[in-house]
Each structure stands twice: as C-alpha cells, then as structure tokens.
Amino acid sequence: MINEIISMKGYGLYVWSAFSFTLISFATLYILIKINLVKEQNKFSAKFGLLSKERVKVAEIQSTNREILASRISSKI
C-alpha cells in the first residue's frame, strides 16, 4: 500500500520531485521575505523610533511623508 502511494504507478519520481522542489522554493521565498521585513522594520525603528511626539506630528503633516505612506498602502493591495 505505501509502495503504491510512493511509486504512483511509475510517476512517483516526477511527482515527488516536483512537490519537493515547490515546497523548498516556497520555504526559501518565505524565509527571504521574512529576513527583508525584519531588516526594514529595524531601519524604520532606527529612523523614527527615537523621535519625540512633536517631531512625529510634524513628520505626519509633511506632504512627502503622506505621499510615501499612501503609495505603500496602495502597493500592498
């Protein structure tokens, strides 16, 4: 029974290699995206995490910052 599932009437080698390639590719992509996200979060925290409340309000009011935030929101959809 197990041998029939693994061999899949002679197509098992193709099926399992394609499945494992896809799984490894998705896992690698996930890990790379997660690493880049952490890097960007650290950069953001280093740049804006130490600002005082007054400077944060000024940064939110600036038109350049509003455009950047708006483009980020629309590009993630």
N, C-alpha and C positions, 0 to 999 in steps of 0.2 A: 504494500500500500504506500509506504513512504517513498520507496524507489520509483513508483509510478508518478508520484507528485513531483519528485525532483527531476526525473528524466523527461516527463511530459511528452511521451511518445517520440523522443528524439529531438525535440525542440527545447529541451531544458537548458542546454548550454547557452543558447541565444537569449532565451527569456531571462534567465537568472543573471547573465552578464549585463543585459540592458537594464534590468531592475537595479542591480548594484551600482552601475555607472550613474544612473539617475539619482539614486539615494546619496551617493558620495558627492555628486555635483551640487545637489540642494543643500547638503550639510555644509559644504565648503562655502557656498554663497551666503548662507545664513551666518556663518562664523565671520566672514569678511565684513558683512554689513554690520554686524554687532560690534566689531572692533572699530570700524569707522564711526559708528554712532557714539561710542564711548569717547573717542578722540574729540569729536565735535562738541560733545557735552562738556568735556574738560576745558576746551578752548573757550566756550561760551561762559562757563563759570569763572574762568580766569579773567575774562574781559569785563563781564557785567556783574559778577557776584560780589565784588568789593565796592560797588558804587553806593553812595548814600541815597536815601529815599528822594531827596530833592533832585539829584542828578538823574535818577531813574525816570522821574516825571518829565524832566527836560528831554531826555532821550526818547521817550514815548511820543512827545509832541512833535519832534522834528519830522519833517516830511520824508526825508530819506529813509529813516528808520521805519516809518509807516509803510512805505513802498516795499521795502525789503520784507517786512512781516507779511504784507498782503501777497507778495509773489510766492513766499514759502507756503502759505496756506493753500493757494490755488494750485501750486505744482504738486502737492501731496495728494490731491484728489484724484 
